[in-house]
Amino acid sequence: MNALITGGSGLLGSELARWLISKGQRPVLMDIASPGQRLHGMANFFDFVSATFTDRTKLVETIRQFDIDTLFHLGGMLSVPSEHEPERALEINALGTYEVLEAAQATKLNRLIYTSSIAVYGLDLPDAPVDDRCLQRPTSIYGICKSFGEQMGLYYARRHGLDFRGVRIPSVVAPGCRIAHMSIYNCWTIEEPLKGNPYRIPVDPSMRCPTIYYKDAVRALWMLSMAKPERIQTRVYNLAGQKPFYSAQDLCDRVRAHIPEADLDFNADEKINTLLGGLARIDLDDGNARSEWDWKPAFDLDTMIEDFTAEFANQSASQKRIERKRSE
């Protein structure tokens, strides 16, 4: 596989790059930001292109230069920045995805893996489990753009035969997340106590936001990309991480069990509650992913907190080593 990752310097992009490298691949990362700490010391194992994926000419040039056959489209604006700048979000998340699809068509790319989001769901959700064919009525500009990307990808699959595949990813939990988005509390409820800081969770204690640990998300992208074409019937799949979905109070209680000194409390933000409200009772059905390409999460709530704690310690130690070298 010759893989290109848009948003390659971001959280999932960097971790996917690490995964591909571990499989003997040499991925190409495209981003406007330089690779960060997550890829420190690994520069000899990947190529980096400083560019935005919204530049179709540069994207086509990169695909051809590196003989790319698989493109992982992870780049884009997150949910909260998108709400603050909806016009820019449309330009990057919607029109940018169109540019990626056009580049894929122009270069006859073998495969395009798209990271969608459960934010495509929102209003009028059924009481029954939400499967891959459920009505999409998103409440955020981020979800609207993701839904657009799905539909455009499916259009290119029908009209041009593009092997388009996607996953609707729940809120990703990982150490080291810095950019605020509407469900970032799932990360910071664990990380801030590890830093010794108090944290006030900005949602109601009863809020149930579907989540997935970042290691499971990366493994899912890899599994989807490697699945044989004849097994891919649904094309865009729900992913369910920790089930049953825990509440913010459950998360708070389990973090305190692992970190007894954690200073946690609630200070609900009405806007965040509203944005997440449509997802609060969602019951994701990821049966198609399980049956078509053998998806199954590896982390539950407790093992996620345990691994998060270990990875946070590793990242902190790595950062100290980097700072020490810089000062020498």
Buried (B, 14 or more C-beta within 10 A) or exposed (E): BBBBBBBBBBBBBBBBBBBBBEEEBBBBBBBEEEBBEBBBEEEEBBBBBEBBBBBBEBBBBBBEEBEBBBBBBBBBBBBBBBBEEBEEBBBBBBEBBBBBBBBBBBBEBBBBBBBBBBBBBBEEBEEEBBBBEBEBBBBBBBBBBBBBBBEBBBEBBEEEEBBBBBBBBBBBBBBBBEEBBBBBBBBBBBBBBBEEEEBBBBBBBEBBBBBBBBBBBBBBBBBBBEBEEEEBEBBBBBBBBBBEBBBBBBBBBBBBEBBEEBEBEBEBBEEBBEBBBBBBEBBBBBBBBBEBBEBEBEBBBEEBBEBBBEBBEEBBEBEEEEEEEEEE
